[in-house]
Amino acid sequence: MAAETLAARGWSVDVYDGMPSVGRKFLLAGVGGMNITHSEPQPAFVGRYPDRRDFVRPWLQAFSSDGLRQWVHDLGIETFVGSSGRVFPREMKAAPLLRAWLARLRQDGVRIHVRHRWLGWDAERNMLFKVGARGGGIAGEARVQPAVVVLALGGGSWPRLGTDGAWLPLLEQQGVEVSPLKPANCGFDVNWSEHFQQNFAGRPLKQISIRLRGADAPQEAQLGECVVTADGIEGSLIYALSSSIRQRIEQDGDACIAIDLLPDQSRERLLRELSKPRGSRSMASYLRQRARLEGVKANLLREVAVAETWHNPEKLVDLIKALPLRLVAPRPLSEAISSAGGVPPAALGPQLMLNALPGVFCAGEMLDWEAPTGGYLLTACFASGRLAGEGAHLWLTRHQTRGPIDSNQING
Ligand SMILES: Cc1cc2nc3c(=O)[nH]c(=O)nc-3n(C[C@H](O)[C@H](O)[C@H](O)COP(=O)(O)OP(=O)(O)OC[C@H]3O[C@@H](n4cnc5c(N)ncnc54)[C@H](O)[C@@H]3O)c2cc1C
């Protein structure tokens, strides 16, 4: 986005990426349906960046979710709003969008250099790149000294896509304050019994609600689904709470969530049904017939319940409506959808230029903000890229004696 913004202003732009092709995480996001943004009104939208509203608001004011949709349409890709308010490209894929975008960037004169891994600055303030070998060629290095730099190096999740967070020490060495990267929108470890782990890993827990237990936790339960894994639990419902859960684990060593296994059944109804005599039926068939509780849900109940629960309808209903599950650690950053941490607001000016490094701007997930899934991640990345591009343009205008070069020079 920064490259596009600068090229549109007539500047000569080079994009460097360490991987053999650009946009690999963007393409991966497309595998799950490419939720590009969300249609909710701006105030609610900004509220999705808790603790960082003031940081993100100006980006979104300059480039809103509507602006982003229009930008996608201008690339020849239609979008639609799903029943949840999430916005997707009509084909639910990232590849056609990325293809169209790269073609337009090239047309605008942007040069893209892949297999260029940035290693920091040398003593002469050149940007130093390790250049990967291509088609039997020899690997080498490149040094460039651009008039302005926009870094958009991503967070730390899925390092095999090129985003390994190796830039953090490079910026720290230059006196830039950075916060460690942490998993966001991630799963969590649970100490399952061997029986439960072996029999239920991979099974979805559908139509449940979850809230984080504890006095200072957001008490509104969230409805949805998640998945039992060999190590614990993951999925959209867990991701939505992952920031609070992670913070609780950092603070207390673990976090307890309460799962309502049957949010569509009232406590009163369940108590009435489960107070009826069980007779000779097994507990499994009793729960299935009286409460429609079966499969992985019934077994999760069994995993957590103690012996006396089964003979006490009150306690059984309490457990079904607020099953406590202890989460002991977030899954590793490499597995997360996104990361928290990175370059904090205090290290940046209003147009995302690093205070410690004049002429160097930052954008995207490498900035210290986090948001739930729902299109909020890509929207903030796009919008911050645009703002950084505008900032870089202003910087160049003020500091270059030469103005933007004309398109003949770019293409030449
Ligand atoms: C499985 C998955 C699904 C997702 N689905 C969605 C979704 O549906 N909606 C949504 O909004 N978000 C989604 N996201 C998140 C979204 O993809 C990211 O937030 C977004 O791609 C971040 O953009 P970015 O430009 O900041 O960084 P990235 O897209 O991570 O790009 C950073 C680039 O920097 C390059 N790089 C890093 N270090 C160096 C270096 N030292 N030298 C040279 N190049 C370097 C990398 O190769 C990479 O190409 C998903 C993420 C994952 C993992």
The ligand as an ORCA input file, in Angstrom:
! r2SCAN-3c Opt
* xyz 0 1
  C      -3.744    -18.615      8.612
  C      -3.972    -17.126      8.580
  C      -5.197    -16.626      8.171
  C      -5.432    -15.243      8.172
  N      -6.649    -14.805      7.743
  C      -6.904    -13.465      7.785
  C      -8.162    -12.964      7.337
  O      -9.017    -13.705      6.818
  N      -8.400    -11.628      7.483
  C      -7.463    -10.774      8.011
  O      -7.755     -9.571      8.140
  N      -6.245    -11.204      8.372
  C      -5.944    -12.539      8.281
  N      -4.715    -12.984      8.652
  C      -3.699    -12.010      9.111
  C      -3.066    -11.260      7.929
  O      -2.706    -12.160      6.905
  C      -1.833    -10.493      8.423
  O      -2.196     -9.676      9.513
  C      -1.244     -9.607      7.310
  O      -0.845    -10.406      6.203
  C      -0.036     -8.831      7.810
  O       0.384     -8.008      6.770
  P       1.816     -7.333      6.794
  O       2.000     -6.716      5.441
  O       1.991     -6.497      7.982
  O       2.837     -8.556      6.945
  P       2.992     -9.912      6.082
  O       1.799    -10.144      5.214
  O       3.342    -10.914      7.098
  O       4.200     -9.551      5.138
  C       5.490     -9.272      5.639
  C       6.489     -9.524      4.535
  O       7.783     -9.133      5.003
  C       8.731    -10.058      4.525
  N       9.892    -10.013      5.427
  C       9.912    -10.220      6.760
  N      11.160    -10.063      7.237
  C      11.945     -9.735      6.172
  C      13.330     -9.417      6.019
  N      14.178     -9.409      7.061
  N      13.799     -9.132      4.768
  C      12.955     -9.112      3.697
  N      11.632     -9.404      3.788
  C      11.135     -9.708      5.023
  C       8.038    -11.390      4.518
  O       8.625    -12.278      3.599
  C       6.596    -10.983      4.119
  O       6.378    -11.110      2.745
  C      -4.430    -14.351      8.614
  C      -3.182    -14.852      9.006
  C      -2.947    -16.230      9.001
  C      -1.604    -16.750      9.439
*
